[in-house]
Amino acid sequence: MLEMATIGQIVRDERKELGLRQDELAAASGVGLRFIVELERGKATAQIGKVITVLAALGCELQIRRPDGIVIAGQPA
């Protein structure tokens, strides 16, 4: 199961790979700087809608996969 700490680390890694500062990612995704900081720290109360918006700003998406491996939301990589 994917945990918020893992999602936060992915967001941080992708942001740095793109050469973005936290405030730039916040502006690009329409969320506050504090949200980005808390998301990257793995705060468990992060709102899923905002997480998806931040991932989209990074060019990423969230997938939902059934135990049998079939992707039921999002596109396979």
HUCOR-V545440 format. One record per helix or strand of 3 or more residues. SS is the DSSP state (h for helix, s for strand). FROM is the first residue (numbers start at 1). LEN is the number of residues. If there is no record, write none. Layout:
ss = <SS	SS>
from = <FROM	FROM>
len = <LEN	LEN>
This chain:
ss = <h	h	h	h	s>
from = <4	22	33	48	71>
len = <14	8	8	10	3>
